[in-house]
Amino acid sequence: MDLTQNIILQDNLVLLRPFEASDVEELSSIVYDEDTWRFTTNRISTPSELEDWAAAALKDRQSNRRYTFVIVDKATGKIAGSTSYGNISVPDKRLEIGWTWLSKDYRGSGLNRHCKFLLLQYAFEVLQFERVELKTDILNLRSRKAMQKIGATEEGVLRSHTLMHDGRRRDTIFYSILKSEWPNIKKHVFQDLEQN
């Protein structure tokens, strides 16, 4: 998987395009919301934290570790948040979808579901990967429900797995979707998006 190429994914509602340094200004108008970062390992609450996030995203893409997208609402042309491919293992044909956040105006809007469909479809049908992983804080019930709704299988909990930005040690719950499961999930979970 060559992370130097520009991956553009879109349907009628959402556009996923590579994060660029020039996006920082627009992100600064939506990113400083404490609730966004409640269950994440780091938070963005100041301009310097946003700059650190942006620098890490660009560096991780250069080193083939993580590919960060911005989520654009096609109806308005505005950036709604960000998501990524990460923990990419080409030999094992697996990657993780994560590092996802949406501004408060877009939570519950259905935009995230569209993003997940596009990311899963590309991972399985274009990249021909065998496994897509997702994980979250065990306390993040909204995220856990969303993963179950898209057909992901709960695999287990890694206890005291990650240090959070507030000093709490997070129990992380893992989910996955396998390539062999994707056709059925696509047909039954995403049938309304398949034609977009």
TIRO-506496 format. One record per residue: residue in one letter; x, y, z of N, C-alpha, C, CB in turn. Coordinates in Angstrom, 3 decimals. Atoms other than C-alpha are relative to their C-alpha. Glycine has a CB too. Layout:
TIRO-506496
NURO r   n.east  n.north     n.up  ca.east ca.north    ca.up   c.east  c.north     c.up  cb.east cb.north    cb.up
NURO A        X        Y        Z        X        Y        Z        X        Y        Z        X        Y        Z
...
***
This chain:
TIRO-506496
NURO r   n.east  n.north     n.up  ca.east ca.north    ca.up   c.east  c.north     c.up  cb.east cb.north    cb.up
NURO M    0.852   -1.189    0.000    0.000    0.000    0.000    0.883    1.233    0.000   -0.961    0.009    1.224
NURO D   -0.821   -1.194    0.162    1.564    3.245   -1.162   -0.751    1.210    0.540    0.383    0.212   -1.486
NURO L    0.700   -1.118   -0.619    0.527    6.059    1.155    0.385    1.340   -0.614    0.277    0.021    1.480
NURO T   -0.320   -1.258    0.670    2.141    8.669   -1.093   -1.047    0.369   -1.036    1.363   -0.088   -0.656
NURO Q    1.052   -0.316    0.977   -0.744    8.376   -3.546   -1.175    0.665    0.703   -0.471   -1.280   -0.743
NURO N    1.184   -0.647   -0.554   -3.823   10.512   -3.035   -1.200   -0.912   -0.171   -0.254    1.365   -0.675
NURO I    1.200    0.828    0.011   -6.826    8.403   -2.099   -1.188    0.934    0.196    0.048   -1.120    1.113
NURO I    1.221   -0.799   -0.072  -10.144   10.135   -2.799   -1.176   -0.975    0.004   -0.101    1.029   -1.203
NURO L    1.177    0.861   -0.117  -13.308    8.337   -1.650   -1.218    0.900    0.174    0.139   -1.012    1.200
NURO Q    1.172   -0.855   -0.134  -16.782    9.782   -2.066   -1.267   -0.704   -0.441    0.184    1.267   -0.798
NURO D    1.324    0.382    0.472  -20.473    9.205   -2.436   -0.811    1.290   -0.080   -0.686   -1.075    0.952
NURO N    0.813   -1.206    0.169  -23.418   11.596   -2.676    0.016    0.920    1.214   -1.414   -0.386   -0.305
NURO L    0.056   -0.773   -1.238  -23.051   12.772    0.945    1.353    0.473    0.499   -0.648   -0.809    1.058
NURO V   -1.282   -0.265   -0.654  -19.389   12.684    1.901    1.165   -0.168   -0.973    0.184   -0.930    1.204
NURO L   -1.266    0.103    0.724  -15.922   13.217    0.449    1.098   -0.231    1.024    0.284    1.285   -0.859
NURO L   -1.196    0.245   -0.808  -12.833   11.699    2.070    1.190    0.300   -0.884    0.051   -1.477    0.559
NURO R   -1.211   -0.331    0.748   -9.597   13.257    0.893    1.165    0.104    0.974   -0.174    1.328   -0.799
NURO P   -1.141   -0.051   -0.905   -6.054   13.311    2.269    0.060    1.314    0.779    1.285   -0.196   -0.779
NURO F   -0.245   -1.192   -0.807   -5.412   15.710    5.131    1.209    0.739   -0.547    0.213   -0.370    1.488
NURO E   -1.115   -0.856    0.429   -3.193   18.628    4.108    0.230    1.054    1.079   -0.293    0.676   -1.397
NURO A   -0.327   -1.010   -1.009   -1.418   21.189    6.276   -0.910    1.212   -0.105    1.452    0.433   -0.137
NURO S    0.867   -1.166    0.200   -3.643   23.887    4.764   -1.385   -0.184    0.621   -0.143    0.288   -1.483
NURO D    1.306    0.256   -0.629   -6.675   22.238    6.433   -0.048    0.458    1.454   -0.333   -1.481   -0.073
NURO V   -0.057   -0.332   -1.426   -5.521   23.313    9.894   -0.888    1.195    0.327    1.443    0.291    0.421
NURO E    0.792   -1.210   -0.288   -7.196   26.724    9.656   -1.487   -0.336    0.113    0.218    1.066   -1.102
NURO E    1.416    0.359   -0.067  -10.632   25.261    8.878   -0.275   -0.941    1.180   -0.447   -0.657   -1.319
NURO L    0.185    0.904   -1.128  -10.193   22.494   11.458   -0.057    0.766    1.320    1.125   -1.032    0.039
NURO S   -0.028   -0.761   -1.255   -9.490   25.126   14.114   -1.373    0.559    0.364    1.006    1.139   -0.103
NURO S    1.333   -0.533   -0.294  -13.096   26.308   13.801   -0.956   -1.075    0.533   -0.590    0.633   -1.253
NURO I    0.908    1.069   -0.442  -14.567   22.887   14.730    0.601   -0.940    1.044   -0.433   -0.807   -1.185
NURO V   -0.692    1.051   -0.744  -11.980   20.996   16.749   -0.001    0.201    1.516    1.409   -0.093   -0.478
NURO Y   -0.150   -0.272   -1.425  -12.010   22.697   20.164   -1.309   -0.236    0.754    0.478    1.433    0.214
NURO D    1.215    0.400   -0.705  -14.925   20.807   21.727    0.371   -1.148    0.928   -1.146   -0.417   -1.000
NURO E   -0.473    0.978   -0.990  -14.170   18.916   24.926   -0.652   -1.373   -0.168   -0.267    0.516    1.402
NURO D    0.714    1.270    0.127  -16.821   16.247   24.258    0.582   -0.875   -1.110   -1.478    0.256   -0.269
NURO T   -0.604    0.750    1.104  -15.061   15.252   21.013    1.108   -0.917    0.495    0.551    0.958   -1.057
NURO W   -1.231    0.682   -0.422  -12.002   14.086   22.950   -0.168   -0.818    1.273    1.095    1.008    0.204
NURO R    0.226    0.688   -1.271  -13.634   12.422   25.971    0.563   -1.420    0.009   -1.481   -0.042    0.303
NURO F   -0.417    1.400    0.026  -12.763    8.870   24.844    1.238   -0.233   -0.869   -1.139   -0.861   -0.498
NURO T   -1.173    0.147    0.865   -9.644    9.539   22.761    1.284    0.028    0.813    0.028    1.104   -1.060
NURO T   -1.268    0.083   -0.723   -6.039    8.958   23.698    0.693    1.355    0.105    0.923   -0.994   -0.681
NURO N   -0.504   -1.365   -0.125   -5.126   12.554   22.990   -1.141    0.957   -0.293    1.206    0.255   -0.961
NURO R    1.059   -0.976    0.252   -7.102   15.748   22.713    0.600    1.202   -0.715   -0.696    0.434    1.327
NURO I   -0.399   -1.243    0.650   -6.989   18.950   20.735   -0.815    1.110    0.636   -0.213   -0.054   -1.562
NURO S    0.710   -1.069   -0.707   -7.890   21.861   22.979    0.685    1.356   -0.144   -0.125   -0.349    1.467
NURO T   -0.726   -1.254    0.212   -5.320   24.484   21.937    0.576   -0.002   -1.420    1.138    0.184    1.069
NURO P   -0.637   -0.049    1.326   -3.770   25.710   18.672    1.287   -0.819   -0.078    0.300    1.436   -0.371
NURO S   -1.243    0.776    0.051   -0.452   24.073   19.608   -0.292   -1.502   -0.053    0.885    0.324    1.219
NURO E    0.378    1.417    0.081   -2.184   20.701   20.164   -0.509   -0.349   -1.388   -1.068   -0.334    1.048
NURO L    0.437    0.220    1.379   -3.827   21.057   16.744    1.206   -0.081   -0.930   -0.953    1.125   -0.455
NURO E   -1.229    0.038    0.814   -0.422   21.798   15.198    0.740   -1.326    0.212    0.932    1.198    0.357
NURO D   -0.654    1.288   -0.293    1.033   18.718   16.938   -0.737   -1.144   -0.695    0.052   -0.253    1.531
NURO W    0.807    1.027    0.667   -1.859   16.580   15.624    0.277    0.007   -1.507   -1.513    0.228    0.273
NURO A   -0.227   -0.127    1.443   -1.335   17.908   12.091    1.391   -0.499   -0.382   -0.177    1.460   -0.444
NURO A   -1.371    0.432    0.292    2.427   17.349   12.205    0.117   -1.520    0.091    0.998    0.668    0.969
NURO A   -0.040    1.460   -0.141    1.948   13.770   13.442   -0.705   -0.677   -1.168   -0.646   -0.433    1.327
NURO A    0.736    0.585    1.125   -0.630   13.048   10.713    0.846    0.021   -1.268   -1.320    0.754   -0.233
NURO L   -0.829   -0.108    1.209    1.697   14.283    7.971    1.232   -0.901    0.092    0.435    1.461   -0.223
NURO K   -1.183    0.849   -0.196    4.731   12.489    9.432   -0.356   -1.479   -0.135    0.629    0.265    1.379
NURO D    0.417    1.402    0.071    2.823    9.220    9.815   -0.298   -0.424   -1.434   -1.228   -0.231    0.875
NURO R    0.245    0.345    1.408    1.755    9.364    6.159    1.333   -0.187   -0.731   -0.854    1.102   -0.699
NURO Q   -1.313    0.107    0.654    5.350    9.950    5.029    0.705   -1.297    0.366    0.883    1.190    0.379
NURO S   -0.674    1.225   -0.452    6.513    6.956    7.073   -0.852   -1.255   -0.213    0.361    0.124    1.474
NURO N    0.875    1.134    0.330    3.694    4.699    5.760   -0.629   -0.642    1.233    0.781   -1.048   -0.766
NURO R    0.597    0.534   -1.225    2.192    4.328    9.253   -1.496    0.267    0.097    0.690    0.587    1.201
NURO R    1.412   -0.377   -0.128   -1.135    6.151    8.999   -0.356    0.942   -1.140   -0.290    0.668    1.386
NURO Y    0.487   -0.837    1.092   -3.186    7.765    6.255   -1.214    0.760    0.517   -0.356   -0.854   -1.276
NURO T    1.048   -0.815   -0.604   -5.285   10.631    7.596   -0.818    0.701   -1.078    0.606    1.031    0.966
NURO F    0.945   -0.673    0.885   -8.361   11.831    5.727   -0.691    1.139    0.749   -1.045   -1.002   -0.552
NURO V    1.006   -0.905   -0.541  -10.505   14.880    6.276   -1.337   -0.443   -0.566    0.311    1.508   -0.351
NURO I    1.367    0.346    0.370  -14.242   14.259    6.149   -0.690    1.292   -0.419   -0.765   -0.709    1.186
NURO V    0.633   -1.208    0.524  -15.988   16.812    3.951   -1.484   -0.276   -0.247    0.699    0.474   -1.310
NURO D    1.440    0.056    0.254  -19.761   17.336    3.995   -0.233    0.584   -1.398   -0.824    0.791    1.109
NURO K    0.143   -0.468    1.380  -20.559   17.564    0.280   -1.110    1.035   -0.159   -0.269   -1.173   -0.914
NURO A    1.095   -0.972    0.103  -23.746   19.553    0.903    0.478    1.425    0.252   -1.108   -0.350    0.986
NURO T   -0.484   -1.342   -0.366  -21.806   22.469    2.400    1.432    0.261   -0.456   -0.086    0.188    1.500
NURO G   -1.413   -0.157    0.329  -18.217   21.822    1.324    0.879    0.201    1.225    0.176    1.158   -0.933
NURO K   -0.757   -0.229   -1.228  -17.163   22.151    4.970    0.603   -1.295    0.534   -0.894    0.634    1.061
NURO I   -0.611    1.142   -0.675  -14.808   19.846    6.851   -0.811   -0.324    1.246    1.487    0.289    0.365
NURO A    0.816    0.451   -1.130  -16.797   17.795    9.367    0.825   -0.730    1.050   -1.114   -0.905   -0.489
NURO G   -0.823    0.752   -0.935  -13.935   15.880   10.998    1.117   -0.709   -0.728   -0.842   -1.002    0.776
NURO S   -1.137    0.729    0.556  -11.228   13.338   10.297   -0.118   -1.486    0.340    1.335    0.575    0.533
NURO T   -0.094    1.434   -0.243  -10.637    9.593   10.047    1.271   -0.500   -0.661   -1.257   -0.761   -0.540
NURO S   -1.278    0.490    0.520   -7.669    7.390    9.191   -0.011   -1.501   -0.232    1.121    0.357    0.952
NURO Y   -0.487    1.368    0.056   -6.300    4.113    8.000    1.295   -0.002    0.811    0.223   -0.502   -1.502
NURO G   -1.244    0.072   -0.760   -3.562    3.042   10.403    0.336   -1.427    0.364   -0.092    0.847    1.255
NURO N   -0.488    1.336   -0.378   -1.630    0.123   11.884   -0.034   -0.936   -1.204   -0.850   -0.589    1.159
NURO I    0.073    0.696    1.286   -1.209   -1.013    8.305    1.094   -1.057   -0.073    0.130    1.000   -1.180
NURO S   -0.948    1.090    0.211    0.432   -4.394    7.725   -0.268   -0.608   -1.378   -0.118   -1.085    1.132
NURO V    0.187    0.495    1.371    0.772   -5.079    4.019    0.224   -1.512   -0.083    0.957    0.726   -0.963
NURO P   -0.184    1.457    0.086    2.245   -8.603    4.473   -1.191   -0.785    0.553    1.258   -0.405    0.747
NURO D    1.139    0.682   -0.616   -0.708   -9.541    6.703   -1.327    0.397   -0.637   -0.040    0.296    1.485
NURO K    1.211   -0.509    0.671   -3.205   -7.673    4.491   -1.055    0.423    1.017   -0.583   -1.070   -0.945
NURO R    0.933   -0.511   -0.995   -4.756   -5.894    7.456    0.315    1.462    0.297    0.059   -0.845    1.294
NURO L   -0.160   -1.385   -0.437   -5.319   -2.347    8.611   -1.092    0.312    1.006   -0.050    0.989   -1.205
NURO E    0.998   -0.469   -0.957   -7.265   -0.420   11.193   -0.648    1.258   -0.539    0.632    0.260    1.390
NURO I    0.709   -1.256    0.231   -9.917    2.221   10.622   -0.203    0.627    1.365   -1.377   -0.217   -0.759
NURO G    0.134   -0.640   -1.303   -9.794    4.717   13.432    0.447    1.442   -0.016    0.782   -0.754    1.028
NURO W   -0.389   -1.396   -0.166   -8.584    8.046   14.759   -1.109    0.908   -0.525    1.335    0.290   -0.729
NURO T    1.147   -0.674    0.593  -12.089    9.177   13.812   -0.628    0.967    0.991   -1.035   -1.020   -0.471
NURO W    0.765   -0.957   -0.796  -13.766   12.293   15.130   -0.831    0.874   -0.936    0.943    0.874    0.884
NURO L    0.894   -0.899    0.717  -16.652   14.433   13.969   -0.333    1.184    0.897   -1.292   -0.736   -0.449
NURO S    0.419   -1.155   -0.789  -17.550   17.946   15.065   -1.421   -0.231    0.501    0.086    1.310   -0.835
NURO K    1.290    0.251   -0.652  -20.621   18.171   17.266   -1.176    0.179   -0.953   -0.168    0.923    1.191
NURO D    1.101   -0.228    0.949  -22.759   19.441   14.363   -0.305   -1.226   -0.858    0.333    1.175   -0.902
NURO Y    0.171    1.151    0.890  -22.294   16.132   12.523   -0.203   -1.323    0.723    1.184   -0.116   -0.893
NURO R    0.230    1.243   -0.730  -22.649   13.571   15.298   -1.445   -0.433   -0.145    0.361    0.163    1.483
NURO G    1.350    0.506    0.189  -25.655   11.372   14.603   -0.615    0.361   -1.341   -0.871    0.504    1.083
NURO S    0.513   -0.455    1.304  -25.996   12.774   11.071    0.002   -1.094   -1.063    0.820    1.171   -0.493
NURO G   -0.148    1.057    1.001  -25.161    9.507    9.288    1.276    0.118   -0.808   -1.172    0.010   -0.928
NURO L   -1.235   -0.214    0.770  -21.939   10.949    7.861    1.039   -1.073    0.310    0.582    1.391    0.297
NURO N   -0.996    0.998   -0.388  -19.778    8.505    9.839   -0.285   -1.350   -0.661    0.030   -0.156    1.527
NURO R    0.374    1.262    0.649  -21.695    5.523    8.417    0.441   -0.004   -1.469   -1.529   -0.229    0.100
NURO H   -0.451   -0.123    1.390  -21.006    6.768    4.894    1.522   -0.140   -0.088   -0.447    1.356   -0.595
NURO C   -1.471    0.111   -0.033  -17.312    7.147    5.770    0.436   -1.444    0.165    0.583    0.852    1.139
NURO K   -0.397    1.384   -0.258  -17.083    3.623    7.154   -0.248   -0.870   -1.226   -0.761   -0.561    1.211
NURO F    0.279    0.768    1.208  -18.742    2.193    4.031    1.100    0.216   -1.043   -1.373    0.390   -0.580
NURO L   -1.020   -0.304    1.010  -16.276    3.965    1.727    1.357   -0.584    0.373    0.123    1.508   -0.188
NURO L   -1.294    0.513   -0.456  -13.265    2.978    3.836    0.048   -1.527   -0.056    0.286    0.480    1.426
NURO L    0.050    1.465    0.058  -14.348   -0.666    4.119    0.016   -0.484   -1.447   -1.258   -0.528    0.722
NURO Q    0.062    0.398    1.407  -15.176   -0.911    0.426    1.382    0.112   -0.658   -1.027    0.871   -0.759
NURO Y   -1.334   -0.185    0.590  -11.758    0.469   -0.548    0.984   -1.037    0.548    0.525    1.431    0.281
NURO A   -0.926    0.956   -0.620   -9.911   -1.761    1.933   -0.172   -1.402   -0.565   -0.202   -0.028    1.512
NURO F    0.259    1.368    0.449  -11.586   -4.963    0.772   -0.004   -0.156   -1.520   -1.315   -0.465    0.547
NURO E    0.210    0.173    1.435  -12.346   -4.330   -2.898    1.123    0.561   -0.860   -1.282    0.644   -0.395
NURO V   -1.114   -0.579    0.773   -9.417   -2.180   -4.052    1.336   -0.513    0.541   -0.041    1.560    0.054
NURO L   -1.264    0.455   -0.589   -6.608   -2.978   -1.615    0.061   -1.523    0.119    0.192    0.632    1.376
NURO Q    0.094    1.459   -0.150   -7.806   -6.608   -1.348    0.581   -0.472    1.334    0.725   -0.697   -1.157
NURO F   -0.445    0.396   -1.322   -6.999   -6.689    2.361   -0.947   -1.056    0.560    0.080    1.220    0.942
NURO E    0.749    1.113   -0.580   -8.198   -9.634    4.457   -0.720    0.360    1.296    0.926   -1.151    0.253
NURO R    0.522   -0.309   -1.333   -8.986   -7.898    7.752    0.037    1.503    0.235    0.809   -0.737    1.093
NURO V    0.058   -1.389   -0.445  -10.109   -4.488    8.978   -0.324   -0.013    1.485   -1.064    0.831   -0.813
NURO E    0.166   -0.067   -1.447   -9.787   -3.717   12.668   -0.560    1.357    0.410    1.336   -0.264    0.709
NURO L    0.501   -1.219   -0.618  -11.600   -1.143   14.775    0.140   -0.179    1.502   -1.492    0.299   -0.414
NURO K   -0.097    0.120   -1.452  -11.117   -0.365   18.439   -0.472    1.294    0.642    1.450   -0.331    0.437
NURO T    0.444   -1.186   -0.730  -12.418    2.013   21.068    0.142   -0.238    1.499   -1.465    0.354   -0.360
NURO D    0.068    0.062   -1.457  -12.541    2.763   24.764   -1.224   -0.838    0.381   -0.074    1.443    0.632
NURO I    1.131    0.837   -0.409  -14.732    0.179   26.471   -1.149    0.839    0.558    0.451   -1.023    1.044
NURO L    1.035   -0.888   -0.538  -16.618    3.107   28.063   -0.743    0.767   -1.092    0.619    0.981    0.975
NURO N    0.598   -0.772    1.091  -17.460    4.626   24.653   -1.144   -0.797   -0.637    1.072    0.365   -1.068
NURO L    1.141    0.807    0.450  -20.894    3.085   24.206   -0.506    0.429   -1.370   -1.130    0.088    1.009
NURO R    0.445   -0.477    1.313  -21.784    5.284   21.214    0.846   -0.619   -1.111    0.071    1.542   -0.071
NURO S   -0.903    0.568    0.997  -18.734    4.091   19.290   -0.184   -1.509   -0.107    1.454    0.331    0.345
NURO R    0.192    1.457    0.017  -19.271    0.459   20.299   -1.272   -0.371   -0.752   -0.056   -0.556    1.435
NURO K    1.255    0.264    0.713  -22.878    0.545   19.079    0.172    0.229   -1.494   -1.130    0.892    0.544
NURO A   -0.214   -0.297    1.422  -21.764    2.120   15.800    0.779   -1.123   -0.677    0.749    1.336   -0.166
NURO M   -0.788    1.092    0.570  -19.210   -0.657   15.235   -0.858   -1.255   -0.169    1.220   -0.304    0.889
NURO Q    0.893    1.152    0.112  -21.804   -3.326   15.928   -1.011    0.197   -1.124   -0.728   -0.242    1.326
NURO K    0.982   -0.290    1.041  -24.295   -1.600   13.595    0.547   -0.225   -1.407   -0.479    1.424    0.133
NURO I   -0.569    0.213    1.335  -21.864   -1.878   10.675    0.460   -1.439   -0.198    1.170    0.949   -0.232
NURO G   -0.276    1.417    0.185  -21.475   -5.606   11.229    1.328   -0.487    0.531   -0.069   -0.313   -1.411
NURO A   -1.287    0.422   -0.557  -18.147   -5.674   13.070   -0.211   -0.994    1.136    0.802    1.219    0.501
NURO T    0.046    1.024   -1.038  -17.489   -8.629   15.355    0.866    0.415    1.186    0.465   -1.363   -0.557
NURO E   -0.760   -0.294   -1.213  -16.451   -7.952   18.945    0.969   -1.140    0.266   -0.943    0.215    1.216
NURO E   -1.025    1.031   -0.173  -13.197   -9.779   19.610    0.518   -0.110    1.428    1.149    0.273   -0.920
NURO G   -0.494    0.087   -1.369  -12.196   -8.912   23.140    0.516    1.317    0.521    1.078   -1.022    0.090
NURO V   -0.434   -1.207   -0.698  -10.856   -6.409   25.627    1.454   -0.162    0.427   -0.907    0.289    1.230
NURO L   -1.360   -0.072   -0.523   -7.245   -5.494   26.285   -0.040    0.938    1.204    1.030    0.500   -1.098
NURO R    0.115   -0.749   -1.243   -7.159   -4.370   29.903    1.183    0.932    0.201   -0.118   -0.947    1.175
NURO S   -1.029   -1.004   -0.286   -5.234   -1.257   30.943    0.918    0.185   -1.208    0.826   -0.407    1.241
NURO H   -0.695    0.049    1.292   -4.219   -0.958   27.295    0.662    1.311   -0.389   -0.962   -0.395   -1.075
NURO T   -0.466   -1.275    0.538   -3.750    2.755   26.652   -0.120    1.099    1.049   -0.794    0.378   -1.260
NURO L    0.026   -1.162   -0.884   -2.869    5.844   28.655   -0.765    1.124   -0.686    1.443    0.457    0.373
NURO M    0.813   -1.081    0.547   -5.469    8.563   28.089    0.601    1.360    0.335   -1.432   -0.088    0.532
NURO H   -0.535   -1.342   -0.205   -4.802   12.290   27.928   -0.261    0.546    1.396   -0.583    0.934   -1.013
NURO D    0.304   -0.458   -1.357   -6.357   12.725   31.380    0.663   -0.852    1.084   -1.494    0.004    0.211
NURO G   -0.712    0.847   -0.952   -4.130   10.070   32.994   -0.669   -1.330    0.299    0.175    0.733    1.262
NURO R    0.708    1.269   -0.204   -6.765    7.300   33.057    0.596   -1.067   -0.912   -1.527    0.162   -0.272
NURO R   -0.432    1.116    0.838   -5.696    3.876   31.769   -1.238   -0.648   -0.596    0.844   -1.039    0.814
NURO R    1.185    0.452    0.729   -8.165    2.745   29.131    0.030   -1.493   -0.246   -0.119    0.732   -1.318
NURO D    0.221    1.347    0.508   -9.495   -0.748   28.593   -0.495    0.168   -1.439   -1.037   -0.816    0.900
NURO T    0.313   -0.160    1.416   -9.639   -1.076   24.792   -0.722   -1.231   -0.516    1.277    0.256   -0.819
NURO I    0.772    1.097    0.565  -12.266   -3.189   23.045    0.214   -0.033   -1.517   -1.513    0.148    0.349
NURO F   -0.327    0.192    1.415  -11.427   -4.603   19.614   -1.165   -0.633   -0.760    1.253   -0.873   -0.140
NURO Y    0.979    0.536    0.940  -13.724   -5.343   16.674    0.714   -0.250   -1.322   -1.218    0.977   -0.185
NURO S   -0.574    0.204    1.329  -13.036   -6.632   13.178   -1.073   -0.382   -0.999    1.085   -1.074    0.040
NURO I    0.771    0.503    1.136  -14.542   -7.322    9.781    0.996   -0.701   -0.911   -0.780    1.162   -0.760
NURO L   -0.866    0.768    0.896  -13.021   -9.993    7.517   -0.489    0.138   -1.437    0.041   -1.492    0.417
NURO K    0.336   -0.107    1.418  -12.926   -9.911    3.745   -1.119   -0.971   -0.380    1.241   -0.264   -0.860
NURO S    1.032    0.993    0.307  -15.058  -13.075    3.635   -1.381    0.439    0.492    0.367   -1.345    0.622
NURO E    1.258   -0.496   -0.554  -17.739  -11.265    5.677   -0.535    1.217   -0.750    0.183    0.346    1.457
NURO W    0.359   -1.266    0.614  -17.745   -8.097    3.587   -1.171   -0.089   -0.987    1.190    0.553   -0.698
NURO P    1.132    0.017    0.933  -20.114   -9.172    0.758   -1.355   -0.038    0.697    0.117   -1.184   -0.919
NURO N    1.261    0.087   -0.736  -22.851  -10.091    3.249   -0.292    1.300    0.745    0.037   -1.175    0.984
NURO I    0.177   -1.272   -0.711  -22.292   -6.935    5.322   -0.387    1.095   -0.982    1.289    0.391    0.762
NURO K    0.301   -1.010    1.016  -22.303   -4.795    2.190   -1.448   -0.122   -0.469    0.960   -0.136   -1.198
NURO K    1.348    0.245    0.514  -25.540   -6.389    1.004   -1.082    0.325    1.028   -0.131   -1.447   -0.436
NURO H    1.058   -0.133   -1.005  -27.438   -6.264    4.302    0.109    1.236    0.885   -0.005   -1.202    0.864
NURO V   -0.163   -1.160   -0.876  -25.949   -3.393    6.313    0.058    1.305   -0.791    1.263   -0.151    0.843
NURO F   -0.224   -1.213    0.789  -25.051   -0.946    3.569   -0.757    0.003   -1.328    1.474    0.167   -0.266
NURO Q    0.674    0.123    1.291  -27.564   -1.847    0.854   -0.481    1.353   -0.533   -1.179   -0.954    0.122
NURO D    0.474   -1.307    0.441  -28.864    1.750    0.778    1.127    0.898   -0.511   -0.721    0.687    1.134
NURO L   -1.133   -0.819    0.421  -25.355    3.146    0.206    0.694   -0.537   -1.237    0.991    0.110    1.115
NURO E   -0.707    0.669    1.093  -24.169    0.686   -2.408   -0.218    0.683   -1.344   -0.439   -1.441   -0.090
NURO Q    0.333   -0.610    1.295  -25.890    2.580   -5.235    0.428    1.460   -0.096   -1.487   -0.102   -0.249
NURO N   -0.339   -1.429    0.011  -24.670    6.087   -4.229    1.284    0.285   -0.737    0.112    0.520    1.406
***
